Amino acid sequence: MSLTFDFVQPEPAATDRITLFCDVILPLPLPKLYTYRVPYEMNDDVVIGGRVIVQFGAKKTLSCIVAAVHETPPALYQAKYVLEFIDDAPVVTQAQLKLFRWMADYYMCTLGEVINAALPSALKLSSESRIQLHPAFVREEPTYPLSEQEEKIVEALSTEDGKALTFTEVGDLLGSTNFHKVIKSLIQKDVIFLFEHLADKFSPKVVKKVRLAHHFVAEAALETLFQQLAGRPKQLDVLMRYLQKVPVYQNEYSNHQGIEKAYLTSAPHLSPSAVNTLIKNGVLEQFDVIVSRFPLGDSPEAKLHFSLSEAQVAAQADILQQFTEKDIVLLHGVTGAGKTEIYIELIRKALEGGGQVLYLLPEIALTAQIVTRLMRVFGSRLGVYHSKFSDNERVEVWNGVLSGRFQVVVGVRSAVFLPFDNVSLIIVDEEHESSYKQYDPSPRYNAREVALMMANFQGAKTLLGSATPSVETYYQTRAGRWGLVTLTKRFGEAGLPEIELVDTRKGREQKTMLNHFTPELMSEMERKLALKEQVILFQNRRGYSPFINCLDCGWIPKCKNCAVSLSYHKHAHELRCHYCGFHDRMPVECPACGSRNLKTVGFGTEKIEDDLKIMLPQANVQRMDLDTTRAKNSYQQIIADFENQVTNVLVGTQMVTKGLDFANVSLVGIINADSIIHYPDFRAHERAFQMFVQVSGRAGRKGKKGKVIIQTADPAQVIFDKVIRNDYLEFYEYEITQRREYGFPPFMRVIRMTVKHVDQLVAEQAAILLTQELVDRLGREAVLGPEAPYIFRIRNFYLQEITIKLDREHTVLKHAKSEIMAAINVVKDQKEFKQARLVADVDPM
């Protein structure tokens, strides 16, 4: 059944009452805000930044954010009434709204698209949102009294285990449209949980606890129990350990709370079976407790103690001094220089001043390792935010920032959306990373740039950190706009690793290659493993093989949706597209000629892992790429195994290049450097230099002399000399000269237009018309294209690209965006191009 609304206009009680209207941000790609009328009796309920329920279209109901309140009715349509107000306090702050408006304007998207990306799903209610009973709720013993409507919802959810109701079904059940405050009340009472999709159903964190059965708490009963257990020493030991931890006589409530079962079962001198026997015999009671994933108490682990080196102290003082004159400072430190310790000290100072801190990292893998260290310093004041969290966990962090519970948040790019309103310091670590850029869907933002604007709006300072800064960032320091602090030496006794180039072309000619490994790399791996040291191998391609082909007729399997070959994944024994996710079974014979002579071509991380397990049977080899890190806690587990030296060799894609800190790694191998250098992009050399230096920096970080072996078929490439000498300045001078000569950032701004259509000819024609319109408005010299990209079809859409180069002046950029939007509208107004998608990407990476 669909949920419809027949809203009757309330009669005003007095003629002098004010009629209010509110402009709302719907989570939809609408160019303008939509205006709704506030019912008279709700005038006092409306709050900017709060959520309201509205009807949009014939039947759809949505929650949206109030952006403005006024007394002006819309001129072009009859304003519908707001159906319900959910919040009596903002869930989106004024500071956020200002930042979101800037994002919509700068990245040429709608405010609705920004809100849709920013809010966790559980804050975006719609007629298809779902609710389920909280696993900790006991219907027979409710913590809070329930109203009649609340009881009715609970009864409907209790009919079967895990049953869920959509909002549409809740409305039908209660026979009312105004039920959202009932939902909110049940959430606050911990009776239900809210989720958006079936895949997001809440899975709580459960801790098993035990306590002494209440009838044994009395002294006489306990003495009798001791006598009964006199002949069972293992059970008696368990009971004694429990009583040492829980003073049942002094505080009976402490017994009611109990202790974690693991405290007893994990003790080395106690028997887990004895614990279970006591539970079975009714001496101990076992019970489950739902706990927050972000505990309020400080971490029980030992606090992290460290002392800054002389160079770190000097760098920190330099940063603070430059912050007195500049709002943005770049900390340019070689890999392993100890930037994280400086960050921690700066965060401490910011918190002492009463401000909030946002610490951005490019990868979840990095988050997992650094959070452990930060938690030991900042305890319950630290929140963590990234895409592997469930929706309910993200809402918990969101509300924690709003309430002030979390003063420090460490997260990936989406953390810039959190409701900060008193930020005093933003740290963007590994600021050069392309992972900070969102490609699809809109908004196609760069978290580094958004963080800089957030800091600007809130009067905060921003520290950018990198061993290989982006060319644009370093240019700003050279121009004197941003501060620069440099760390040239590694922390402690560690020195920079020795880098060796090995010629794979010569190896193949002389037939000395062992699968995809040169003899030099293999012998060095064997030597390091014999010394009980660890190895990281980097290959920038996942899967077992980039493609397969028939040796008889030349057939190569292609994706049915994209203009790419399918990659072979041996573990799943299937062919996959890395662009759209299409997969197919591995054929036994060629579908074109029937031959069984099929061969895998090339290699990815999966094949390297497979080969190494055969070639180095003494080593424990593990892989870290997109395929092995899909599960929520897989990053943490892989990193923990490597950190604890359970794993000897870690094979990975770009994930292993980004800031990971392992004490026992003494060798890094780059398997195929050439695939990174030879890429059709003006940033190819910059990315290659950054990647080589960053992955090299994983070796020899804690006193051991590290070594890096780079396998290449072209050792004479000019970039390798700069990598070997770790000469960023020489690389920068070379790169900035090229950028200036050919008109690329930082000297020009780039906007890339992509035209998409399921028909190739229509895509080409639409791109030609758009190019003509852009040339008429911006001039021929500013517009390049159109042309088909290297991969010209993705997800069944044919692509055409147009590159627009503009002067960096703000007024020029603002005018150009206006003209670009006008050109887009001209194309969209043509009947034959109605279904074409025209996508603007500002500052593409």
C-alpha atoms as one frame of an Amber mdcrd trajectory, in Angstrom:
protein
   0.000   0.000   0.000   1.209   3.480  -0.756   1.182   6.226   1.805  -0.803
   9.275   0.687  -1.482  12.518   2.477  -4.719  14.490   2.599  -3.550  17.426
   4.670  -6.358  19.667   5.879  -5.361  23.290   6.295  -5.715  24.214   9.963
  -7.957  27.119  10.771  -6.104  30.061  12.341  -7.134  30.823  15.880  -6.508
  34.504  15.407  -6.264  36.806  12.389  -2.958  38.365  13.467  -0.927  35.158
  13.386   2.095  35.176  11.080   2.174  32.844   8.088   5.647  31.328   7.801
   7.273  29.596   4.852  10.474  27.570   4.838  12.895  26.887   2.010  14.047
  23.297   2.226  16.937  21.321   0.763  15.558  18.108  -0.677  18.109  15.276
  -1.135  17.498  15.435  -4.891  19.383  17.056  -7.823  17.079  20.100  -7.997
  18.578  23.424  -9.174  16.554  25.475  -6.662  15.293  25.171  -3.117  11.630
  24.302  -2.712   9.308  26.348  -0.501   6.732  24.845   1.891   4.183  26.488
   4.158   4.496  26.047   7.915   1.178  25.150   9.633   0.222  27.867  12.122
   0.428  25.591  15.156   3.983  24.596  14.127   5.390  28.139  13.819   7.393
  27.698  17.018   8.742  24.313  15.917  10.594  25.349  12.765  14.382  25.489
  13.158  16.993  26.190  10.500  19.138  23.101  10.034  16.422  20.832  11.395
  14.639  18.122   9.436  11.045  18.292   8.269   8.840  15.758   6.496   7.293
  16.976   3.245   5.388  15.529   0.345   7.194  15.905  -2.972   5.393  14.883
  -6.119   2.201  12.860  -6.044   3.002  10.320  -3.324   6.660  10.467  -2.273
   7.460  11.699   1.230  10.953  12.789   2.161  12.832  14.371   5.004  14.719
  17.502   4.088  16.738  20.233   5.764  15.315  23.676   6.515  17.624  26.227
   4.892  15.641  29.428   5.537  12.452  30.668   7.216  10.539  33.702   5.903
   7.091  35.138   5.204   7.213  35.225   1.380   5.066  32.680  -0.474   6.411
  31.207  -3.743   5.274  33.163  -6.786   5.013  30.303  -9.289   3.291  27.529
  -7.336   0.968  26.880  -4.421   3.062  25.993  -1.396   2.208  22.655   0.200
   2.225  22.340   3.967   5.080  20.844   5.931   3.742  17.516   7.219   5.861
  17.184  10.339   8.868  18.605  12.144  11.308  15.927  13.291  13.950  17.930
  15.151  13.727  20.629  17.794  17.449  21.350  17.343  19.556  21.521  14.152
  21.165  18.342  12.819  22.992  20.508  10.261  24.770  23.590  11.598  24.865
  27.064  10.060  28.587  26.548   9.432  27.783  23.392   7.463  25.083  25.086
   5.399  27.550  27.803   4.425  30.128  25.191   3.413  27.548  23.120   1.487
  26.427  26.194  -0.487  30.045  26.863  -1.415  30.499  23.246  -2.527  27.402
  23.364  -4.724  28.584  26.583  -6.332  32.239  25.613  -6.776  31.710  22.027
  -7.960  28.786  22.955 -10.241  26.217  20.697  -8.620  23.022  21.181  -6.646
  22.672  21.731  -2.918  20.475  18.627  -2.799  23.307  16.501  -4.183  25.654
  17.854  -1.501  23.123  17.121   1.270  22.524  13.647  -0.142  26.261  12.909
   0.008  26.735  14.556   3.407  23.976  13.045   5.540  24.114   9.430   6.743
  21.163   7.458   5.382  19.544   7.197   8.812  19.144  10.987   8.850  17.522
  10.979   5.387  14.052   9.636   6.116  11.732   8.695   3.293   8.587   6.655
   2.809  10.870   3.638   2.216  13.032   4.033   5.338  12.820   0.992   7.620
  12.787   0.301  11.345  13.610  -2.804  13.400  13.606  -3.615  17.113  16.779
  -2.785  19.009  18.390  -6.154  19.925  18.775  -5.000  23.546  15.085  -4.113
  23.969  13.117  -6.441  26.269   9.408  -5.949  25.701   8.419  -7.355  29.097
  10.797  -4.944  30.899  10.825  -1.626  28.997  13.221   0.980  30.377  10.728
   3.749  29.587   6.908   3.651  29.415   5.495   3.346  25.884   2.521   5.199
  24.439  -0.343   3.410  22.737   1.057   4.178  19.270   4.529   3.043  20.337
   3.115  -0.214  21.712   1.351  -0.843  18.417   4.634  -0.463  16.470   6.522
  -2.695  18.918   3.852  -5.374  18.644   4.079  -5.334  14.836   7.880  -5.624
  14.954   7.759  -8.449  17.522   5.831 -10.923  15.390   9.006 -12.531  14.040
  12.731 -12.278  14.635  14.345  -9.401  12.803  11.106  -8.135  11.231  11.345
  -4.662   9.685   8.698  -2.105   8.725   8.934   0.626   6.113   7.681   4.093
   6.990   4.847   3.516   4.546   3.807   0.445   6.541   4.098   2.361   9.829
   1.778   5.044   8.459  -0.748   2.412   7.381  -0.447   0.655  10.755  -1.167
   3.805  12.767  -3.647   5.220  10.262  -1.853   8.557  10.425   0.640  10.626
   8.514   2.088  12.305  11.608   4.077   9.412  13.024   7.686  10.583  12.684
   7.866  11.925  16.239   6.684   8.521  17.443   9.579   6.969  15.497  11.999
   9.504  16.958  10.724   8.793  20.490  11.232   5.036  20.039  14.774   5.632
  18.776  15.571   7.814  21.810  14.191   5.110  24.122  16.496   2.512  22.466
  13.452   0.508  21.374  14.107   0.558  17.611  16.832   1.215  15.071  16.457
   2.973  11.760  18.043   1.879   8.477  17.629   2.628   4.794  18.301  -0.643
   2.968  18.021  -4.284   3.957  21.800  -4.592   3.666  22.170  -1.894   6.344
  20.211  -3.676   9.088  21.837  -2.919  12.386  24.287  -5.452  13.732  25.088
  -4.404  17.301  28.408  -4.864  19.057  27.703  -7.459  21.736  29.889  -8.189
  24.773  29.331 -11.421  26.726  29.422 -10.800  30.464  29.038 -12.936  33.593
  28.004 -12.206  37.169  27.571 -14.151  40.379  24.017 -15.485  40.708  22.157
 -13.128  43.066  21.363 -15.844  45.670  25.118 -16.370  46.255  25.829 -12.711
  47.074  24.883 -13.163  50.737  27.918 -14.018  52.911  26.503 -17.292  54.288
  25.512 -18.549  50.848  28.948 -17.718  49.489  30.695 -19.628  52.298  28.527
 -22.664  51.517  29.483 -22.333  47.863  33.207 -22.321  48.764  32.706 -25.558
  50.690  30.901 -27.168  47.724  33.725 -26.198  45.360  36.529 -27.304  47.707
  37.071 -30.453  45.662  36.940 -28.612  42.341  40.031 -26.393  42.321  39.632
 -25.139  38.721  36.121 -23.846  39.389  37.250 -22.386  42.700  40.071 -20.490
  40.924  37.531 -18.969  38.551  35.292 -17.885  41.426  38.238 -16.352  43.308
  39.341 -14.386  40.240  35.805 -13.067  39.849  35.607 -11.966  43.495  39.014
 -10.277  43.256  37.663  -8.176  40.431  34.125  -7.590  41.769  33.729  -6.543
  45.455  30.279  -8.085  45.926  30.067  -7.261  49.663  31.100  -3.623  49.375
  29.015  -2.879  46.276  26.234  -5.232  45.282  25.541  -3.141  42.146  29.020
  -3.983  40.845  27.955  -7.634  40.828  24.833  -6.745  38.864  27.057  -5.127
  36.203  29.327  -8.171  36.133  32.529  -8.470  34.127  33.361  -9.500  30.587
  33.467 -13.271  30.229  36.747 -12.947  28.332  38.380 -11.662  31.539  37.949
 -15.166  32.948  38.291 -17.354  29.845  41.429 -15.625  28.561  43.361 -15.790
  31.840  46.328 -18.140  31.238  45.957 -20.090  34.538  42.157 -20.540  34.342
  40.154 -23.170  32.520  37.489 -21.888  30.038  35.577 -25.157  30.574  35.471
 -24.404  34.323  33.874 -21.050  33.563  31.233 -22.724  31.387  30.575 -25.360
  34.083  29.905 -22.639  36.667  27.479 -21.022  34.212  25.770 -24.351  33.518
  25.406 -25.053  37.260  23.868 -21.620  37.928  26.765 -20.237  39.978  27.542
 -17.632  37.329  24.962 -16.014  35.076  25.933 -15.209  31.490  24.285 -12.254
  29.764  24.842 -10.120  26.656  25.334  -6.361  26.701  24.992  -4.118  23.665
  27.849  -1.617  23.791  28.739   1.448  21.802  31.481   1.045  19.262  32.804
   4.346  20.595  33.035   3.789  24.376  32.632   6.814  26.630  35.404   5.826
  28.989  39.080   6.313  28.234  40.942   3.426  26.694  42.161   0.965  29.340
  45.379   0.501  27.394  48.518   2.224  28.545  48.747   5.801  27.389  51.029
   6.433  24.440  54.217   8.081  25.642  56.766   9.557  23.297  59.242  12.401
  23.173  59.765  14.599  20.157  63.241  14.667  18.686  65.130  17.918  18.409
  64.135  18.204  14.749  60.458  17.529  15.564  60.440  20.126  18.342  61.945
  22.683  15.961  59.418  21.798  13.245  56.496  22.122  15.662  57.717  25.517
  16.867  58.150  26.631  13.256  54.596  25.535  12.398  53.120  27.436  15.353
  55.153  30.534  14.487  54.037  30.427  10.841  50.412  29.973  11.961  50.659
  33.442  13.489  51.102  34.859   9.981  49.528  32.294   7.638  46.409  30.135
   7.872  47.845  27.241   5.843  51.193  25.554   6.388  52.760  22.618   4.537
  54.826  20.160   6.589  57.155  18.648   3.985  58.922  15.754   5.690  60.664
  12.751   4.207  58.941   9.393   4.739  59.476   8.225   8.309  60.353  11.705
   9.591  57.809  11.451  12.419  55.059  13.750  11.180  52.369  11.864  13.152
  53.979  12.714  16.523  53.986  16.388  15.547  50.314  16.140  14.589  49.487
  14.658  18.006  51.213  17.507  19.854  49.435  20.116  17.721  46.075  18.407
  18.357  46.775  18.549  22.115  47.394  22.287  21.912  44.232  22.847  19.863
  42.121  20.949  22.416  43.644  22.928  25.265  42.378  26.031  23.473  38.836
  24.613  23.416  38.611  23.994  19.668  37.662  20.973  17.577  40.144  19.101
  15.367  39.603  17.264  12.087  42.376  14.859  11.048  41.955  13.669   7.458
  43.612  10.582   5.990  43.348   9.325   2.402  42.734   5.617   3.090  40.762
   3.515   5.560  43.855   1.297   5.898  45.757   4.255   7.322  42.855   5.105
   9.610  42.962   1.634  11.145  46.632   1.934  12.110  46.654   5.541  13.292
  43.407   5.325  15.296  45.013   2.831  17.679  47.737   5.350  18.462  45.390
   8.331  18.732  42.946   6.456  20.977  45.744   5.898  23.476  46.336   9.650
  23.578  42.843  11.160  23.326  40.634   8.317  24.586  36.892   9.015  24.529
  37.350  12.434  22.923  38.268  10.741  19.617  35.702   9.823  16.958  36.334
   7.834  13.774  34.414   8.314  10.532  34.694   6.364   7.284  32.659   4.433
   4.720  33.237   0.974   6.233  31.140   1.988   9.224  27.476   1.028   9.311
  24.962   3.813   8.900  24.089   3.695  12.591  27.750   4.093  13.518  28.055
   7.135  11.247  24.999   8.694  12.894  26.561   8.040  16.302  29.682   9.986
  15.296  27.584  12.736  13.654  25.593  13.232  16.868  28.785  12.973  18.914
  30.284  15.920  17.033  27.035  17.906  17.423  26.917  17.275  21.158  30.614
  17.982  21.710  31.363  14.410  22.807  33.955  14.011  20.053  36.429  16.890
  20.000  38.790  15.127  17.592  37.647  13.201  14.531  39.943  11.138  12.346
  38.454  10.083   9.047  38.627   9.847   5.302  37.252  12.389   2.822  33.581
  12.123   3.868  34.535  13.428   7.342  34.510  16.982   5.923  30.699  16.753
   5.981  30.484  16.347   9.789  28.727  19.101  11.795  31.772  20.986  13.069
  31.131  24.553  14.144  34.211  25.336  16.218  37.145  23.880  14.307  40.499
  25.356  15.279  42.812  22.923  13.457  42.487  20.738  10.354  45.243  18.291
   9.458  45.289  16.832   5.942  47.853  14.034   5.982  49.287  12.741   2.675
  47.663  15.802   1.115  48.851  14.839  -2.374  46.704  11.703  -2.515  44.153
  11.311  -5.319  41.926   9.389  -2.851  40.757  12.749  -1.503  38.959  13.321
  -4.801  35.377  12.050  -5.202  34.774  11.017  -8.820  31.221   9.673  -8.817
  28.539  10.516  -8.027  28.162  14.270  -7.568  29.463  16.319  -5.793  32.851
  15.610  -7.386  34.736  17.331  -4.606  38.299  17.250  -3.348  38.297  16.862
   0.441  41.568  18.785   0.724  40.025  21.847  -0.954  36.792  21.516   1.056
  38.833  21.289   4.263  40.705  24.472   3.328  37.408  26.278   2.754  35.930
  24.941   6.022  38.976  26.276   7.858  38.591  29.621   6.101  34.924  29.912
   7.076  35.564  28.948  10.723  38.820  30.834  11.227  40.834  27.642  11.700
  44.399  26.760  10.781  45.206  24.003   8.273  48.299  21.831   8.287  49.009
  19.881   5.104  51.466  17.011   5.432  53.344  15.018   2.786  56.727  13.643
   1.815  55.762  14.263  -1.815  53.471  17.336  -1.906  51.282  17.977  -4.910
  52.807  20.424  -7.397  49.943  22.876  -6.770  50.511  22.848  -3.007  54.252
  23.389  -3.255  53.675  26.189  -5.762  51.546  28.018  -3.158  54.411  27.823
  -0.637  56.907  29.086  -3.238  54.569  31.998  -4.000  54.559  32.870  -0.284
  50.817  32.358   0.187  51.226  29.295   2.406  53.856  28.518   5.009  56.460
  25.767   4.592  58.208  23.654   7.243  60.668  20.964   6.178  61.904  17.783
   7.884  64.857  16.347   5.985  65.830  13.426   8.234  64.024  10.314   9.390
  63.053   9.932  13.022  65.566   8.251  15.316  68.429   6.318  13.792  66.629
   5.354  10.597  68.167   6.395   7.306  66.611   6.596   3.847  66.547   3.253
   2.045  68.951   2.213  -0.693  67.146   2.133  -4.069  68.223  -0.239  -6.850
  66.901  -0.310 -10.422  66.692  -3.734 -12.075  66.228  -4.076 -15.850  63.421
  -6.548 -16.609  63.980  -6.295 -20.364  67.516  -7.587 -19.935  66.216 -10.291
 -17.603  63.743 -11.503 -20.216  66.367 -11.440 -22.971  68.737 -13.501 -20.839
  65.820 -15.678 -19.604  66.730 -15.158 -15.967  63.264 -13.968 -14.867  61.476
 -16.177 -12.339  57.837 -15.691 -13.312  57.550 -11.897 -12.805  60.504 -11.539
 -10.464  64.077 -10.681 -11.311  66.795 -12.819  -9.682  67.882  -9.732  -7.723
  64.447  -9.304  -6.129  64.013 -13.012  -5.403  67.408 -13.439  -3.759  66.919
 -10.289  -1.687  63.506 -11.535  -0.513  64.998 -14.859   0.526  67.814 -13.093
   2.395  65.434 -10.779   4.298  63.103 -13.625   5.225  66.065 -15.642   6.529
  66.844 -12.675   8.809  63.189 -12.749  10.050  62.542  -9.387   8.391  59.470
  -8.433   6.360  58.825  -7.551   2.739  56.259  -5.356   0.949  55.620  -5.888
  -2.765  53.734  -3.281  -4.774  51.826  -4.042  -7.977  49.352  -1.473  -9.222
  46.844  -3.981 -10.582  44.563  -6.335  -8.703  43.258  -9.697  -9.821  45.173
 -12.683 -11.141  45.564 -11.574 -14.740  44.484  -8.426 -16.687  42.901 -10.609
 -19.365  42.844 -14.033 -20.983  43.058 -14.824 -24.689  42.711 -17.723 -27.049
  46.092 -18.653 -28.533  44.425 -20.076 -31.645  42.010 -17.358 -32.773  43.044
 -14.403 -30.566  39.654 -14.009 -28.798  39.740 -11.852 -25.647  36.665 -11.659
 -23.358  35.265  -8.128 -23.088  32.868  -6.548 -20.621  29.366  -6.320 -22.058
  28.911  -2.875 -20.457  32.349  -1.257 -20.832  35.045  -0.988 -23.484  37.558
  -3.017 -21.463  38.714  -6.602 -21.262  37.619  -8.707 -18.308  40.230  -9.466
 -15.644  40.644 -13.016 -14.381  40.265 -13.561 -10.614  41.512 -17.015  -9.729
  40.176 -17.196  -6.170  36.592 -16.705  -7.395  37.391 -18.472 -10.700  35.622
 -15.780 -12.674  36.169 -12.884 -15.051  35.423  -9.400 -13.686  35.123  -5.844
 -14.951  36.892  -3.404 -12.650  34.695  -0.527 -13.875  31.107  -1.732 -13.585
  31.413  -4.931 -11.533  30.107  -7.255 -14.269  31.368 -10.807 -13.802  31.166
 -14.030 -15.737  32.402 -17.571 -15.247  35.846 -18.512 -16.515  35.284 -20.305
 -19.851  36.596 -23.814 -20.342  36.866 -23.323 -24.087  36.959 -20.373 -26.465
  33.368 -19.386 -27.356  34.597 -18.135 -30.747  36.491 -21.175 -32.100  35.997
 -23.877 -29.452  39.689 -24.180 -28.662  40.739 -25.036 -25.110  44.036 -23.268
 -25.626  43.230 -20.307 -23.336  46.013 -18.426 -21.589  46.162 -15.752 -18.913
  48.119 -12.654 -19.960  49.878 -10.289 -17.566  49.680 -10.395 -13.791  48.043
  -8.715 -10.825  48.345  -8.915  -7.051  46.479 -12.228  -6.865  48.932 -13.961
  -9.215  51.929 -12.547  -7.363  50.501 -13.893  -4.104  49.851 -17.265  -5.739
  53.361 -17.514  -7.220  55.083 -16.483  -3.997  53.294 -19.166  -1.982  54.926
 -21.721  -4.279  58.314 -20.009  -4.655  58.681 -19.057  -0.973  56.952 -21.881
   0.925  58.608 -20.777   4.171  56.845 -17.379   4.022  53.340 -16.423   5.094
  52.113 -14.268   2.197  49.072 -11.995   2.431  47.399  -9.677  -0.075  45.892
  -6.215   0.520  43.776  -4.876  -2.326  40.135  -4.063  -3.032  39.202  -7.745
  -3.213  40.639  -8.687   0.198  39.436  -5.569   2.052  35.740  -5.528   1.187
  34.681  -6.782   4.616  34.327  -4.217   7.369  37.301  -5.118   9.578  39.509
  -6.722   6.932  41.898  -3.742   6.826  42.513  -3.952  10.555  43.070  -7.712
  10.440  45.559  -7.613   7.540  47.488  -4.755   9.140  47.445  -6.419  12.574
  48.769  -9.679  11.103  51.603  -7.833   9.390  52.343  -5.662  12.407  52.492
  -8.741  14.658  54.721 -10.487  12.085  52.209 -13.257  11.481  52.581 -12.236
   7.815  56.064 -12.122   6.287  55.290 -10.759   2.819  52.521  -8.229   2.094
  51.490  -7.885  -1.564  49.289  -4.939  -2.420  48.062  -2.202  -4.697  48.239
   1.519  -3.873  46.967   0.759  -0.364  50.438  -0.363   0.732  52.061   2.899
  -0.439  50.171   5.264   1.858  51.755   6.117   5.170  51.739   2.684   6.817
  54.371   2.325   9.522  55.887  -1.125  10.126  59.041  -1.494  12.205  60.321
  -4.765  10.711  60.029  -4.018   6.959  63.465  -3.908   5.384  62.661  -4.614
   1.719  60.164  -3.079  -0.702  59.779  -4.365  -4.259  58.026  -2.438  -7.041
  57.099  -5.163  -9.517  56.154  -3.186 -12.642  57.077   0.486 -12.456  56.491
   1.184 -16.156  52.703   0.773 -16.024  52.518   3.773 -13.671  54.795   6.106
 -15.639  53.314   5.596 -19.112  49.763   6.825 -18.598  47.936   9.390 -20.786
  47.563  12.137 -18.168  49.452  15.362 -17.448  49.888  14.216 -13.836  51.379
  10.817 -14.757  54.967  11.687 -13.810  53.884  13.434 -10.618  51.849  10.416
  -9.517  54.644   8.019 -10.434  57.212  10.003  -8.440  54.861  10.216  -5.440
  54.021   6.527  -5.555  57.623   5.345  -5.891  58.861   7.588  -3.072  55.926
   6.749  -0.807  56.171   2.970  -1.201  59.946   3.178  -0.840  59.377   4.969
   2.434  57.841   1.841   3.959  61.329   0.276   4.169  63.834   0.711   6.995
  61.757   2.942   9.309  63.005   1.795  12.733  66.777   1.713  12.530  67.125
  -1.142  10.014  68.780  -0.221   6.731  66.021  -0.524   4.176  66.291  -1.500
   0.529  63.991  -0.852  -2.431  64.160  -2.767  -5.714  62.366  -1.202  -8.674
  61.757  -3.499 -11.645  61.562  -1.596 -14.940  62.116  -2.164 -18.646  63.355
   1.433 -19.010  65.922   2.268 -16.284  66.981   5.421 -18.184  63.652   7.160
 -17.423  64.490  10.602 -16.006  62.074  10.160 -13.088  64.048   7.259 -11.583
  67.118   9.392 -10.972  65.026  11.825  -8.904  63.424   8.955  -6.965  66.798
   7.354  -6.170  68.158  10.663  -4.873  64.809  11.474  -3.177  65.135  14.901
  -4.775  61.675  16.423  -4.580  62.902  19.954  -5.366  64.509  18.910  -8.639
  61.375  16.978  -9.565  59.232  20.029  -8.721  61.331  22.402 -10.834  61.127
  20.052 -13.816  57.384  19.526 -13.421  56.462  23.186 -12.826  58.323  24.174
 -15.996  56.262  21.682 -18.001  53.013  22.897 -16.415  53.821  26.535 -17.159
  54.733  25.788 -20.778  51.630  23.743 -21.573  49.114  25.644 -19.452  48.145
  23.191 -16.717  47.470  23.680 -12.985  48.589  25.585 -10.977  48.720  28.165
 -13.782  45.289  27.367 -15.170  42.090  25.928 -13.775  40.690  22.878 -15.535
  37.056  21.814 -15.841  36.381  18.537 -17.631  32.999  18.050 -19.287  31.892
  14.488 -19.959  28.995  13.727 -22.276  27.354  10.307 -21.800  24.736   8.511
 -23.859  23.791   4.907 -24.582  24.014   5.692 -28.317  27.554   6.436 -29.515
  26.459   8.732 -32.347  24.161  10.743 -30.073  26.982  11.151 -27.539  29.299
  12.449 -30.276  26.687  14.855 -31.673  25.814  16.208 -28.221  29.525  16.706
 -27.480  30.021  18.586 -30.759  27.099  20.929 -30.002  28.319  21.489 -26.431
  31.824  22.280 -27.736  30.420  24.820 -30.206  28.424  26.511 -27.459  31.459
  26.608 -25.153  33.720  28.012 -27.883  31.175  30.762 -28.624  31.098  31.724
 -24.963  34.675  31.121 -23.779  36.789  31.252 -26.935  38.520  28.535 -28.963
  41.757  28.697 -26.953  39.932  27.756 -23.733  38.187  24.663 -25.102  39.901
  21.402 -26.093  38.015  18.509 -27.682  35.700  16.776 -27.908  37.381  13.399
 -27.944  36.659   9.907 -26.742  38.635   8.964 -23.605  40.953   5.959 -23.498
  38.072   3.863 -22.115  35.240   5.195 -24.253  32.331   3.135 -22.875  31.515
   2.490 -19.199  28.297   0.962 -17.829  26.747   0.995 -21.325  27.298   4.747
 -21.743  29.515   6.035 -24.545  31.727   8.892 -23.403  33.030  12.078 -24.969
  35.267  14.516 -23.085  35.819  18.257 -23.422  38.575  20.013 -21.460  38.149
  23.665 -20.490  41.185  25.690 -19.364  40.598  28.943 -17.501  42.621  31.675
 -15.813  42.798  31.257 -12.057  41.126  34.575 -11.193  37.947  34.132  -9.174
  35.874  36.474 -11.340  36.931  34.635 -14.507  36.048  31.269 -12.994  32.638
  32.447 -11.745  31.744  33.913 -15.139  32.995  30.801 -16.950  30.879  28.472
 -14.800  27.825  30.546 -15.572  28.572  30.292 -19.291  29.210  26.552 -19.021
  25.820  26.044 -17.342  24.177  28.094 -20.096  25.862  25.925 -22.748  24.723
  22.750 -20.943  21.136  24.037 -20.902  21.240  24.736 -24.648  22.222  21.107
 -25.303  19.686  19.703 -22.841  16.915  21.750 -24.481  17.416  19.854 -27.747
  14.873  17.061 -28.021  17.378  14.502 -29.339  19.738  15.142 -26.403  17.193
  14.991 -23.565  18.582  11.653 -22.353  22.235  12.691 -22.605  24.115  13.148
 -19.339  26.372  16.182 -19.170  28.753  16.021 -16.215  31.047  18.839 -15.071
  34.138  17.887 -13.057  35.902  20.911 -11.559  39.622  20.369 -10.864  39.718
  16.757 -12.128  42.630  14.714 -10.795
